[in-house]
Amino acid sequence: MTTAKKNHLFSAFEAAIPALDKALVLHPDGGRETYADALALSARLAHLLVARGVKPGDRVAVQVEKSWTALALYLAAVRAGAVYLPLNTAYTLAEIEYFLSDAEPTVMVARPEVADDMRALATRLGVPHVETLGTDGKGSLTEGAEGLPETFENVPRGPDDLGGILYTSGTTGRAKGAMLSHENLLSNALTLRDYWRFTSNDVLIHALPIFHTHGLFVATNIILLSGASMIFCPKFDAREALSLMPKATSLMGVPTFYTRLLDQPGLTREATAHMRLFVSGSAPLLAETHRAFRERTGQAILERYGMTETGMNTSNPYDGDRRAGTVGFPLPGIDLRVTNPETGAVVGTDEIGMIEVKGPNVFKGYWRMPEKTASEFHDGFFITGDLGKVDGDGYVHIVGRGKDLVITGGFNVYPKEIEGEIDAIPGVLESAVIGLPHKDFGEGVTAVVVRTKGATLTEAEIHKALEERLAKFKQPKRVFFVDELPRNTMGKVQKNVLRETYKDAYQSAA
């Protein structure tokens, strides 16, 4: 028996709507947008995209600030059968040039203030259409969609058709476009919805950007597939988030959200009593932050692990022990193994190796890079590039990125182990350990440390504190102090920036 083709992802969104008058988006100022509003606006925008020549499989590139209309544009692209390509708002024009030349979108949607530069760039690169969209919902995009029909016949798209392309950060070379299918996005969001117990009764404080997998394909998709609501904050403000908690049930954030919340004297058990779930990801959460948050609120932050190419792979349990310093267990339907990077053989319990994953969440490959795609898979498993281990209880621990591994004097040093010891020293707020070129050792273990406010800790004192804690080859040869560690927009420490900054530290080493 044959069935009529449907739009795989959007059909699931529609099927989850509990009632058309249910609020999808709640604004901090009290405004609201319903599911009916989302269907109507996304229909008008889908009609506009088609009118601009967007055909199934065409890319729609978007670099705009977070707004309700930008969210509707994502839905419109899915409905029109396009491949949605969100771009970090921090990217410069030079960086955007690379993405546009690589992805060759049919439509580029930009902020009004950079419209002239973007149109000039688009003309040079052969991008047919540039539209504008401001945070107030105004621009050529909404002007063009005004008066268009509020219903749209969704373009049929199957499970394997692309729904989005997300470019990786490109810290080790030019950025790669991870191709995510409708099934990649749908399966992962459905799994998380069930694992984290989301229902139509939930209200999420959504303070993440929507150009990244965390804010768009995790947070937003889960809410859509739950028929739930979200308080749509343009950015994260700890005081505002705290004030919204009595109206909300959940928060998804990066570790910085939680350290800033801990700075709020109003963070108490009473203030968070209405909340059932706090999720952290995109960067490692310090065990100290996990403990402090639990002491103040009585709630354990749920840490999970994912990446651009796969969505989420693991999660600490909803029920059960959410262990600080771990990312929990592989999600249902996802296979995870740890292998020896040199031989490919699966390693034993508590042995460190390369994390590999397989499941319906794993991307289709890198855009127009078949050789790179082939090299990233091993017997059907995606090689994540993350070093980790699985302990005796089955919890997954992330030790660091493969490229961050330090090889000094022939010994492997895993930065996270050293960082853990340094972070435990009184007067240390946080640290990052990197390897730098060293004449005698190949790489010298080097620590970059942020002191707590008022601390006067010295390099000698850190060396002294580590003497009996770490083997000699693991101890940092130098310690540098900074006011803050460089981070990308999702809170990840940019170790490539640190390596560049201190690259000459040992150039005169004897």
N, C-alpha and C positions, 0 to 999 in steps of 0.2 A: 504494500500500500504506500503510495506517495503522499507526502504532506506538502502544503504550500510553504514556500520559502519565507523565512522571516528574518528580521534583523536580530541576530543571536543575542547581543548584549542589551539593546534597548528594549526588546520584548520582555526580558527578565525585569528590567526596571519598571515597565508598565504593569506587569503582572503583580508587582509588590505594592502598588499604590493602595493604601487602605481606604482612602476616600479623597475625592478631588479637592475638597475644601480643607484637607489636612495641611498644616504648615510644613513646608519643606525647609524654608530658610526663615530664621528669626533674626532680625537685626538688633544689635545691642541697644539701639535707641527706641526699640519697641515696634518697628515696622515688621511686616511679615510678607512672605511670598508662598503661595500654596502650590500643591502639586499641579493643580489646574493652570496656574500661572506659568509653571515650568514647561508644561506641555505646549501652551499657547506661544510663549516667547521662543522656545526652541524650534517650533514649527515655522514661525516667521523667519528666523535666522537660517533654518535649513533651506527654505525657499530661496533666500538671498544667495546662499552658497551655490546652489544649483544654477541660479541665474548668472552667477559669475563664472560658470563653466566647470564647477567641481563635479567630477564623475567618480564612480566607485573606485576606491583605491588611491585617489588623489590625496596629496597632503595639504592640510590646512595648518599653517604655522601661526603661532600666537605668542606675542610678547606684550602682555598688558598687566596692569595691577589687578589684584584680587578684587572681584566684585560679583554681585549676583548675576549680572549680565554675562560676565566671563564664564560663569558656571553654565549658564544656559547655552553659551556658544559651544562648549564641550559636548553637551547633549545634542546640539544641532549637527555638529560634525559627525557624530555617531549615527544619527538618523539619516544623514545624507550619504552614508556609506563611505565617508572620508576617513583618512588616517589622521588622528589628532596629534599635533606636534607642539606641545607647550615648551616655551623657552624661558629660562631664568631671567627675571627682570633686571638682574645686575649685569647681564652680558653687554659688552660694548658693541659698537657698530662693526668693528673689525671681526669680533667673534660671530656676530649674526651673519656676516658675509659668508663665513665658512658653512654655517648650518643651511643657509638658503641655497648655496651652490651645491651642497651635498644632497639635500632632501628634495630640491626642485619643487617647492609647493606651488599649487595653483593660486592660492590666496594667502596673503600675509596680513595678519591683524596686529596693528601697532598702537602704541600710545600716541595721542594727538600731538604731544610736544616734540616727537621725533619723526612726525609724518613726512616732512620734506626730505630729510636725510634717507628715510626708509624707501621713499618712492624713487629717489635717485639711485639707490642701491638696487632696488628691484628692476628698474629699467636696464641697468647695466648687466644684471644677471638673468634677465628674461623671465622674471616672476610676473605673471600677467596682471594680478590685482593686489592692491594694497588698500586695506580698510583701516579705520581708526576706531578706538574704543577707550573712553576715559573712565575713571572710577565712578563718575556720576551716571554712567550708563549712556552718555551722549557720545556721538561720533558718527562717521559716515556709515558704520555698520548698522546701527540702530535706525539711522535716518533712512537708509536704503530698505530696511525691513519693515518700515512703517506702512501699515495698510495691507501688507501681504497676508494670505490666509493663515488662520490660527489652527489649521489642521494640516497634516502632512503625511503622505503615504510613505512610510519608512522604507528606505532602500534595502532590499534583501542582502544580508551578509551572513555567511556561515561561520562555524566555530573557528576555522583556520584562517579566515580573512583578517587582515590587520585592522586593529582598532586604534592603535597609538604607536608612536615612536618617541622614545625618551633618549636623549643623548647623555652618555656617561660623562663624568667630569673631566676625563682626559688628562689626568695627572701624570700619566706615563706615555704621553703621545697625543696624537690628534683624537678628538672625541669620536666615539662610536655610537651610532644610532641603534639602540636596542628595539627590535621589532616585536611588538606585543599584540597577540591575536585577541579576538573577541573571547575565545575560550580561556586564554591566559588570564585575562582581566576578570571574567565572570567567575571562573572556578575558584580563584584565590579569594575574591570578595565574599563569595558564598561560604567558603570554608571558615573564614574569619568571623563572619556574621554568626555562624553557629557556635564556633569555638569560644567566642567572647560574649555570647548570649544576647546579641542585639535583637530588639523587637520594636514594634511601632510605638511603644511607650517611651523609648529612649530619646534623650535630647543631648546631643554632642556639642561641647564647646569646640568649635572649629576655628583655630587660630593659626593653622599652618598655611604656607603658600600652596597654591594649586597648580604650580608648574612642575611639581615633583611627585614621585609615586606615593609618598606618604600622605600628602594632603589631598591628592586627586584620586588615585586608584585604590587607596586603602580607605581613608576616612570618608570621602564623598561616596564612593561606590557602596560601601557598607551601609551608609545611611539610606541610600536609594533602594537597596535591596532589602532593607528592613522596613521600609515605609515609615521611617523615623523622621525626626526633625534635627536641625543643627543651628546653633547660634553662630552666625557667620561674622567673625571678627576680622577686620582688615589685616591686623597683625596681633602678636601676643603682647598683652600688657598684664602683668601679674596682678595688679590691684583690680583691674576690670574683671579678669578671670575669676578672682576670688569672689567678687560681688555677684557674678553670674551663677555660681555653684548651687545656690538654693533653687534655681530654675532648671538645672541641668542634671544629667545622670552620669556623664562620662567626659573625659578629656583625653585627647591623643596629642602627644607632644614630643619634643626632643629634650635631652637632659637639661638644657638651659632653662626650659620652662619651669622645671622642678627646683632648680637652684634659686631661681628668682622668686618662686612661690615661698620657698623657705626663708627668704629675706622679709616676707610680709608677717608682721606680728599677729595679724588676724587669722593666720593659717592654724586652725584648731580642729578638733574632732567635731565640734558643733558646726563650724563653717562648712565642713565637707560631708556632713551627715547625709545629705540628699544624693551624694555621688556614689555610684556603685563600682566605677572602674576608672583607673588612671593607667594609661598605656604610654610607654616610652620606647623610642627607637631612633633610627638614623645615625646614632653615634652611641658609644658605650656609656652607660650610666654608672657613675662611681658608686661603689658599695656604701660609702659614707652617706651619699645622698639618699640612697634607698633606706638606710637605717634611720636617718634623721626624719625623713618624711613619714615613716611608719610610727616613730615615736610621737610626732606632732599630731597626726591625723588618725592613727589606728589602722591605716590602709596601706597595703603593700603595692607599690608600683609594679605593673606587669610589663616586663621587658621582653621584647621579641627581636627577631633577626630577619632581615630581608635585604634585597638589593634591587637596583634598577632592572636587571635582566630577569628577575624571578618573582617580583613581589615578595610576599612574606614566606619564609621557609620554616621557621620555628617560632614557638611561643611558650613562655612560662604558662602553667596551667591556670584556668579560671578558678577551679576548685583545687586546693592542694598548695603545696609549698612553692611560693614564688621566690626562688633563690637569688639573692644578690650576686652579681658577678657572672650569672649564667643567662642564656637566652632560651632556656627551657627545652622542650622536646620538638622533634619534627612534627609538623602539622599533619592531620589526617590526609592520606593520599600522596604524601611527599616522602620520598626515600632520601635519606641522608647517610653518607659514609665519609670516613676520614682515611685518606690514603697517603702513602709515602710519596712525596713529590718526585723522587728520582726513579722509583721502580713502578709506581702505580698500584702497589699491593695495599690491601686494606690493613690498617694498623690495629693494634689491640686497644682495650680499654685504657683510658688515661694517657695514651700516647698521642703526641702532637703530630699533626700532618695537615694535608690540604683537604678542605671541606668540599665535597662534591654533592650535587643534588639532582634529583630526577622527579618529574611530576607534571601535571597539566598546567602548572604555573610557570614553567620554564619557557622562556622566550623562543621565538622562531629563528633567531640569529641576528647578526649585525647587518644593518642596511648596506647593501652593495659591497659587502666584504666577505665573500664566501670562504676565502682561505682562512681569515681570522676566525670566522665562525667554526670551521672544521677543527681548528687547533684548540678551541676552548671546550671541546667535548671529549669524553673518555668513556667508551663503552656505553654510550647513551646518557651518561651523567654529565652535567655542566660543571666545569671546574671553576669554582667561585673566585679563586685567588685569595680566599681567606684561610688563615691557619687556625686550627682549633683542635679540640679533643672532645670525646664523649666520656663522661665519668661513669663510675660503677652503677649509679642510679639512673643513667640514661640522659642526664642533663647535658646539653651542648654548651661548651665554653669557647668563646672566640678569643684567640691569642693575639691576632693582628693580621695585617695584610701580608701576603707572601713577599711583596716588594719591600715591606718594611723590616723583614728579617735582617738581622745584623750578623755577618760572618766575620769574626775577629780571631785572628791567629788560628784559623781552621775550626773554631768552635761556633756553633749556632747559638745565637742569643735572641730570645723572644722579648721584644720591647715591653709587652704588657706585664710580664713578670717583674721586670725592673721598675716599671712605673708604679706597680702595686706597692713595692717596698718603699719607694721614695714618697709616695702619697701618704704613707702611714707615719712619716716623720713629722713630729709637731712643728708647726710653722709652714708646712707645705699645703697649698691649696690644691694644686694639680701639677702634673708633669707630662712631658713627652720625651721618649727616648728614641734616638735616631743613630744611624751609623754614618760616619764621615770618613772620607779617604785618609788612610794612615799609612805612612811609608813602611813601617815594620809589621803591622798587624792586618793590613788590607783595609780593614775598617776599624775605627775607634768608637767604642760605645760612648755616646754623648747624651747628657740629660739637659733638657731645657725646662726650667722650673718657675712656677708662679707661686710667690709667697703669700700667705694669708696677710690680711691687713695689719700693719704694725709689726710684723715679724722681721727680725734682723738676721735670719739664718744666712750662714756663709757657705761657700763651696767646701771649705775644709770640714765644716760640721756635717755636711751631707756625706762626704767621703767617710768620716768617722762612724756615722750611724749605719752605714752599709757594710762596714768591714766584716762584721760577724754574721751578716744576713745573707750575703751573696758570695759565690765563688769569685776569685780574683778576676777571672776573665770576663765576668758579667758586670763588674763594677765600672761605673762611668769614669772615663779618663779625664773628662772635663764636665763641669756643670755651669750652665749659663742661666742667668735670671732675667725674666721678662715680666712686664706688667700683665700681659695676657697672651694666650696662645693664638696663632692665626687660625681662623675657622672658615669653612665655607658656609653657605646660607642654611644648610641643614645641621650645622653644629659639629661637623667632623673636623678634627684637627688636621690642618694641611701640613703634613710632614715634609712634603716636597718643598714647601716654602722655607721650612726650617733648615732642610738640607742645603738649599741654595744660600741662605743667609750665613750659615756657619761653615760653608764648604772648605774654607782655608784654615780652619782651626788647628790642623796638625801639619800644615805644609812644611813647617821647619822641624817636625819631629825627628829626632835622631834615631 
